[in-house]
């Protein structure tokens, strides 16, 4: 491992800024956060005015990785000051409406299980295929035992096929996968067309010869191949092609195909990237033709790392260290509404941890899937976990005057089940906000009744979504003297009596005005 050689250099007296940066980075990018924080501390202590703001950020991230959240907050603030610009990471980590405590207090909605296929090395990148699971592993094949990746001293990644059990909770090794597309370098992170006849996979920039950019970096690329049915029922992958938006000068990887097969999402650090890596999308036009890559923009991407996208017909799931999280990469969900992605939401513990959590895939119909993590209780470096996601829903909102739009405090808000039985009652706060504490059943109807002196009571039926989250229900109350008839607002005053042939209201009728 490169870190060991760097440590030897430091121990021999090389305490230069460059060497301390390399040493800290070698641990940071292998998620050894305890060692990373140690060397970043030495780096910043010795060269505080010389190191770039990026190292303040990495130091804060490594502190989060060892769960020293208070010190991490301090260094994130110092990072924001040193950056002296609108870096989205500094903004995301200091948002007033979302705090670390909010994320820590997210109600657990995942049950995780470490898989039997995990080894002492790195196992990650799961993807569904014909009812089985394709995944990447550094377990040596019989003819690649001597090939090691210098950055982490592990064998190169290759793909295997695992059998998913009936409960979708465990996976056992079935056979090697994709021998036709396997090289002596990395192959990992695959996606399939809806008919599973086309595979997209990530590989080192290698096509008979390993290529490097002007800085000596071997970038990654996305390749495609076509399935060919053999006479014995097996599948071979033929016609391997580079995707046309690859480049020797930047990386393209981690593909994910939309359910309708029309879009391909991927990660890249190509020109136009907002941070270290961003999520892009292209239209799949056929015959190895694609539209120009489009960056998903600032709602999804940050100046940090966005990686491992997985798209469904309901949401985009991805890993990021650019939004507020529990440490390292966290998994986020961006719900898809009318073709637009909502602001990403951290999925909380236990899915996320203080280490790297990534490569989330899910069957939206069963709420079961797989995720990767290098958390401490794993078997090796990166492990694959199965999960079942339980739907956890709540209801919140605010009460307001339907005429003036002013927020109403002190309104009594009652939640009733489908049978009309009250299950919780609360009172709106000074800003009109209310929130029920009870966890509600997803996909179920409830009624919210609201009452306040001098206002007409309100009753509203709501349908709780089938995905976890909090349903926001604003409630408008009409003042008591206002009624709605056929969409028109009218003053409610009752019957008024006049004396014959006179226009002034009779004295005894004045008290009838309501």
C-alpha positions in Angstrom: 0.0 0.0 0.0 1.3 3.4 -1.0 0.6 4.8 2.5 3.3 2.6 4.1 6.0 3.9 1.7 4.9 7.4 2.4 5.1 6.8 6.2 8.6 5.5 5.8 9.6 8.7 4.0 8.1 10.8 6.8 9.8 8.8 9.5 13.0 9.3 7.6 12.6 13.0 7.9 10.6 14.1 4.9 7.9 16.3 6.5 7.3 18.4 3.4 3.8 19.7 2.6 3.7 17.5 -0.5 4.6 14.3 1.4 2.1 14.9 4.3 -0.6 15.6 1.7 0.2 12.3 -0.1 0.2 10.4 3.1 -3.1 11.9 4.3 -4.7 11.3 0.9 -3.6 7.7 0.7 -5.5 7.0 3.9 -8.4 9.3 3.1 -9.2 7.8 -0.3 -9.0 4.3 1.2 -11.3 5.4 4.0 -8.8 4.9 6.7 -10.2 7.9 8.5 -8.4 7.5 11.8 -5.0 7.6 10.1 -6.1 10.3 7.6 -7.2 12.6 10.4 -3.8 12.1 12.1 -1.8 13.1 9.1 -4.1 15.9 8.0 -3.8 17.4 11.5 0.0 17.3 11.1 -0.2 18.8 7.6 -2.5 21.7 8.6 -0.6 22.4 11.9 2.7 22.8 9.9 1.3 24.4 6.8 -2.0 26.1 7.7 -1.4 29.1 5.5 0.0 27.2 2.6 -2.4 24.2 2.1 -5.5 24.7 0.0 -9.0 24.9 1.5 -9.6 21.4 0.2 -7.4 19.9 2.9 -9.5 21.7 5.6 -12.5 19.9 4.1 -10.8 16.5 4.0 -9.7 17.0 7.6 -13.3 17.8 8.6 -14.5 14.7 6.7 -11.9 12.4 8.3 -13.0 13.7 11.7 -16.6 12.8 10.9 -15.3 9.4 9.9 -14.1 8.8 13.5 -17.4 10.4 14.8 -15.7 13.5 16.2 -18.6 15.6 15.0 -18.1 18.6 17.1 -14.5 19.1 15.9 -15.6 18.4 12.4 -18.1 21.2 12.6 -15.3 23.6 13.7 -13.1 22.7 10.8 -15.9 22.9 8.3 -16.5 26.5 9.4 -12.8 27.2 9.0 -13.0 25.6 5.6 -15.8 27.9 4.6 -13.9 30.9 5.8 -10.7 29.8 4.0 -12.6 29.0 0.8 -13.9 32.6 0.5 -16.4 31.5 -2.1 -19.8 29.9 -2.4 -18.6 26.3 -2.2 -21.8 24.2 -2.0 -20.1 21.8 0.5 -19.6 24.6 3.1 -23.2 25.7 2.5 -24.6 22.2 2.7 -22.7 21.4 5.9 -24.0 24.6 7.6 -27.7 24.6 6.6 -29.8 25.9 9.3 -32.9 23.9 8.3 -31.0 20.6 8.4 -28.6 19.7 11.2 -26.5 16.7 12.0 -28.9 16.0 14.9 -31.8 15.9 12.4 -29.9 13.2 10.5 -29.0 11.3 13.6 -32.7 11.4 14.7 -34.1 10.0 11.4 -36.2 7.0 12.4 -34.5 3.8 11.4 -36.2 2.3 8.4 -33.7 -0.3 7.1 -32.7 -3.8 8.2 -29.3 -4.8 7.0 -27.5 -8.1 6.7 -23.9 -8.9 5.7 -23.8 -11.3 2.7 -22.1 -14.7 2.6 -20.3 -13.7 -0.6 -18.2 -11.1 1.1 -14.5 -11.7 1.4 -11.6 -10.2 3.3 -10.9 -7.9 0.4 -13.3 -5.6 -1.5 -16.7 -6.7 -2.7 -19.1 -4.1 -4.1 -21.0 -2.8 -7.2 -24.1 -5.1 -7.0 -26.6 -5.1 -9.9 -29.7 -7.2 -10.6 -29.5 -9.6 -13.5 -32.1 -12.3 -14.5 -33.1 -12.8 -10.8 -29.5 -13.1 -9.7 -26.9 -10.5 -8.6 -23.8 -9.4 -10.5 -21.1 -7.9 -8.3 -17.4 -7.0 -8.4 -14.8 -8.6 -6.2 -11.0 -8.5 -5.7 -10.9 -12.2 -4.9 -8.2 -13.6 -7.1 -8.9 -15.8 -10.1 -6.6 -18.7 -10.7 -4.7 -16.9 -13.4 -4.6 -13.4 -11.9 -3.1 -14.1 -8.5 -0.1 -11.8 -9.0 -2.0 -8.8 -10.3 -2.3 -6.2 -7.5 -3.6 -2.6 -7.6 -0.9 -0.4 -6.2 -3.1 2.1 -4.4 -4.6 -0.4 -1.9 -2.4 -3.5 -2.6 -5.5 -5.6 -3.5 -6.1 -7.7 -6.6 -7.9 -6.1 -9.5 -11.7 -6.2 -9.6 -13.5 -8.8 -11.7 -17.2 -9.7 -11.8 -19.1 -12.7 -10.4 -22.6 -13.9 -10.4 -24.5 -14.7 -7.1 -27.7 -16.4 -6.4 -30.2 -14.4 -4.4 -32.2 -16.5 -1.9 -36.0 -16.5 -1.7 -36.1 -13.9 1.1 -33.8 -11.6 -0.9 -31.7 -11.4 2.2 -28.6 -13.3 1.3 -26.5 -14.2 -1.8 -24.3 -17.2 -2.5 -21.6 -17.5 -5.2 -22.8 -19.1 -8.4 -20.2 -18.6 -11.1 -17.8 -16.1 -12.6 -19.5 -13.5 -14.8 -18.5 -12.0 -18.0 -15.4 -13.9 -18.9 -15.6 -12.5 -22.4 -15.2 -8.9 -21.1 -12.7 -9.7 -18.3 -9.2 -8.3 -18.6 -6.2 -8.2 -16.2 -7.4 -4.8 -14.9 -10.5 -3.5 -13.2 -14.0 -4.4 -14.4 -16.8 -3.3 -12.1 -20.1 -1.4 -11.7 -22.5 -2.7 -14.4 -25.9 -1.8 -15.7 -28.2 -3.6 -18.1 -30.8 -2.5 -20.7 -34.4 -3.4 -19.7 -34.3 -6.5 -21.9 -30.9 -7.4 -20.4 -29.4 -7.9 -23.9 -26.9 -5.0 -23.5 -24.5 -4.6 -20.6 -22.7 -1.3 -19.7 -19.7 -1.8 -17.5 -16.8 0.2 -16.0 -13.2 -0.7 -17.0 -9.8 0.9 -16.7 -8.8 2.8 -19.9 -7.6 -0.5 -21.5 -8.3 -1.9 -24.9 -5.3 -4.2 -25.4 -3.1 -1.5 -24.0 -3.3 0.5 -20.8 -3.6 4.2 -21.6 -2.7 7.2 -19.4 -3.5 10.9 -19.6 -0.9 13.7 -19.6 -0.5 13.4 -15.8 0.1 9.7 -15.9 -3.3 8.8 -14.6 -5.1 5.8 -15.9 -8.7 6.9 -16.1 -11.8 4.7 -16.2 -14.3 4.3 -19.1 -17.7 2.8 -19.8 -17.9 0.0 -22.3 -20.9 -1.8 -23.7 -21.4 -5.3 -25.0 -24.2 -7.4 -26.5 -25.6 -10.7 -25.2 -25.4 -13.7 -27.5 -27.3 -16.8 -26.5 -25.2 -20.0 -26.8 -26.6 -23.4 -27.7 -26.2 -24.6 -24.1 -28.3 -21.8 -22.7 -25.4 -19.7 -21.5 -24.7 -16.1 -22.5 -21.6 -14.7 -24.1 -20.9 -11.0 -24.3 -19.7 -9.8 -27.7 -19.1 -6.7 -29.7 -17.4 -4.7 -26.9 -17.4 -1.0 -27.6 -16.3 2.2 -25.9 -19.1 4.7 -25.4 -18.4 7.7 -27.5 -18.3 10.3 -24.7 -15.3 8.5 -23.0 -12.0 10.3 -23.0 -8.4 9.5 -22.2 -8.3 12.8 -20.3 -11.0 12.2 -17.7 -13.0 9.3 -16.1 -16.5 8.1 -17.0 -18.0 5.3 -14.9 -20.8 3.8 -12.7 -23.5 3.5 -15.3 -27.3 3.2 -14.5 -30.0 2.8 -17.1 -33.5 4.1 -16.7 -36.4 1.7 -16.5 -37.6 2.6 -20.0 -34.1 2.2 -21.4 -34.0 5.7 -22.8 -31.5 7.3 -20.5 -28.0 6.4 -19.1 -26.8 8.0 -15.9 -23.1 7.9 -15.0 -20.4 9.6 -13.0 -17.6 11.7 -14.4 -15.0 14.4 -13.7 -15.3 15.7 -17.3 -15.2 19.5 -18.1 -18.3 21.1 -16.7 -18.1 19.1 -13.4 -19.0 21.1 -10.3 -16.9 19.1 -7.9 -14.6 16.1 -7.8 -17.1 13.9 -9.6 -20.7 14.7 -10.7 -23.6 12.7 -12.0 -24.4 13.2 -15.7 -27.1 11.8 -18.0 -27.3 11.1 -21.8 -30.2 9.9 -24.0 -29.7 6.4 -25.5 -30.3 6.8 -29.2 -29.3 3.3 -30.4 -26.5 2.0 -32.5 -24.0 3.2 -30.0 -25.3 6.8 -30.4 -25.9 9.0 -27.4 -26.8 12.6 -26.8 -24.3 15.0 -25.4 -23.7 14.5 -21.6 -25.8 16.7 -19.4 -24.8 17.6 -15.8 -27.7 17.0 -13.4 -27.0 20.4 -11.9 -26.6 22.0 -8.5 -29.6 20.4 -6.9 -28.0 16.9 -7.1 -24.3 17.7 -7.6 -22.0 19.5 -5.2 -18.3 20.5 -5.2 -17.7 17.2 -3.4 -18.0 13.6 -4.7 -21.3 12.3 -6.2 -21.0 8.7 -7.1 -22.8 5.4 -7.8 -26.1 6.6 -9.2 -29.1 4.2 -9.4 -32.2 5.3 -11.2 -35.7 3.9 -10.8 -39.0 5.2 -12.1 -39.5 6.9 -8.6 -36.1 8.3 -7.6 -32.4 8.7 -8.1 -30.2 7.1 -5.4 -26.6 8.1 -5.1 -23.6 8.4 -2.8 -22.2 11.8 -1.8 -19.8 13.5 0.6 -20.9 16.9 -0.4 -24.2 17.0 1.6 -24.5 16.9 5.4 -24.0 13.2 6.5 -22.7 10.9 9.1 -19.2 10.6 7.6 -17.6 9.6 4.4 -20.0 8.8 1.5 -23.7 8.6 2.6 -26.6 7.4 0.5 -29.1 10.0 -0.6 -32.5 9.8 -2.3 -33.8 12.4 -4.7 -37.5 11.7 -5.5 -38.5 12.1 -9.1 -41.6 14.3 -9.7 -42.8 15.2 -13.2 -39.3 14.6 -14.6 -37.6 16.9 -12.0 -35.4 15.7 -9.1 -36.3 16.9 -5.6 -33.6 18.0 -3.2 -31.6 15.0 -2.0 -32.5 13.5 1.4 -30.1 11.6 3.6 -31.5 8.1 4.2 -30.1 8.0 7.8 -28.7 5.2 9.9 -28.4 2.2 9.9 -28.2 2.4 6.1 -25.6 5.1 6.5 -22.7 5.1 8.9 -19.6 7.1 9.8 -17.7 5.3 7.0 -18.4 5.0 3.2 -21.9 3.8 2.2 -22.6 3.6 -1.5 -23.8 1.6 -4.5 -27.4 1.4 -3.3 -29.8 -0.6 -5.6 -33.5 -1.4 -4.8 -36.5 -3.2 -6.1 -39.1 -0.5 -5.5 -42.0 -3.1 -5.5 -40.5 -5.1 -2.6 -38.5 -2.4 -0.9 -35.6 -4.8 -0.8 -32.1 -4.4 -2.3 -28.4 -4.1 -1.7 -25.9 -1.5 -0.5 -22.2 -1.4 0.0 -20.2 -0.2 3.0 -16.7 -0.4 4.6 -18.1 0.0 8.1 -16.2 -1.5 11.0 -18.4 -4.6 11.5 -17.8 -5.9 7.9 -15.8 -8.9 6.8 -13.3 -7.0 4.6 -12.6 -3.7 3.0 -15.9 -3.0 1.1 -18.8 -5.4 1.9 -22.2 -5.9 0.2 -25.2 -5.8 2.5 -28.8 -6.8 1.8 -31.5 -4.5 3.1 -35.2 -4.3 3.6 -36.7 -0.8 3.7 -39.6 -0.3 6.0 -41.9 2.5 5.1 -41.9 5.1 7.9 -44.2 8.1 7.4 -45.1 11.2 9.5 -47.3 14.2 8.9 -46.5 17.8 9.5 -47.6 21.1 8.1 -48.9 24.6 9.1 -52.2 26.3 9.7 -53.0 29.6 8.0 -55.8 32.1 7.4 -57.2 31.3 4.0 -58.0 34.9 3.4 -55.0 36.8 4.6 -52.5 33.9 4.4 -51.3 34.7 7.9 -50.1 31.8 10.1 -52.5 30.8 12.8 -51.2 29.8 16.3 -53.2 27.8 18.8 -55.3 25.8 16.4 -56.2 22.4 17.5 -55.2 19.8 14.9 -56.6 16.2 15.3 -55.5 13.2 13.3 -58.1 10.4 12.8 -57.8 7.0 11.2 -60.0 5.7 8.4 -62.6 4.6 11.0 -62.9 8.1 12.4 -61.1 7.4 15.7 -58.8 10.1 16.9 -55.2 8.9 17.3 -53.4 12.1 18.1 -54.0 15.7 18.8 -51.6 18.7 18.7 -51.7 22.5 18.7 -50.2 24.8 16.1 -47.2 26.8 17.2 -46.7 30.6 17.0 -45.5 30.2 13.4 -48.5 28.1 12.6 -46.5 24.8 12.3 -47.7 21.5 13.6 -46.4 18.0 13.6 -47.7 14.6 14.7 -45.3 12.4 16.6 -46.9 9.1 15.7 -45.5 6.9 12.8 -48.2 6.3 10.2 -49.0 3.4 7.9 -47.8 4.1 4.4 -50.4 3.9 1.6 -53.3 4.5 4.1 -55.9 7.3 4.3 -56.3 9.5 7.4 -58.4 12.6 8.2 -57.0 15.8 9.7 -59.6 18.0 11.6 -58.6 21.5 12.6 -60.5 24.0 14.8 -59.8 27.5 16.2 -62.1 30.1 17.8 -63.5 32.6 15.2 -62.7 30.2 12.4 -64.8 27.7 10.5 -63.6 24.1 11.4 -61.8 22.2 8.6 -61.7 18.5 7.7 -59.2 17.1 5.2 -58.7 13.5 4.0 -55.0 12.7 3.1 -53.4 9.6 1.5 -50.0 8.7 3.0 -47.5 7.9 0.2 -46.0 4.4 -0.1 -42.4 5.7 0.5 -40.8 6.8 3.7 -40.7 10.5 4.5 -42.9 13.2 6.0 -46.1 14.3 4.3 -46.6 18.0 4.6 -50.2 19.1 4.8 -50.9 22.9 4.9 -54.4 23.7 6.3 -56.3 26.9 5.5 -59.0 28.0 7.8 -61.8 30.5 6.8 -62.7 33.2 9.2 -66.1 32.5 10.9 -67.9 35.3 9.0 -66.8 33.9 5.6 -68.5 31.1 3.8 -67.6 29.6 0.4 -70.5 29.0 -2.0 -69.8 27.7 -5.5 -66.2 28.9 -5.3 -67.2 32.4 -4.1 -66.4 34.0 -0.8 -69.4 35.5 1.0 -70.0 37.2 4.3 -72.1 35.1 6.6 -74.6 37.5 8.3 -77.9 35.6 8.6 -81.4 37.1 8.0 -81.8 40.9 8.4 -85.2 42.5 9.1 -86.4 46.0 8.0 -89.6 47.9 8.7 -92.0 48.3 5.7 -90.7 50.9 3.3 -87.6 51.7 5.3 -83.9 51.0 4.7 -82.5 51.1 8.2 -82.0 47.8 10.1 -84.6 47.3 12.9 -83.2 47.5 16.4 -84.3 44.0 17.3 -82.7 42.6 14.1 -79.2 44.0 14.8 -78.4 41.1 17.2 -79.2 38.6 14.5 -76.2 39.7 12.4 -73.7 36.9 12.6 
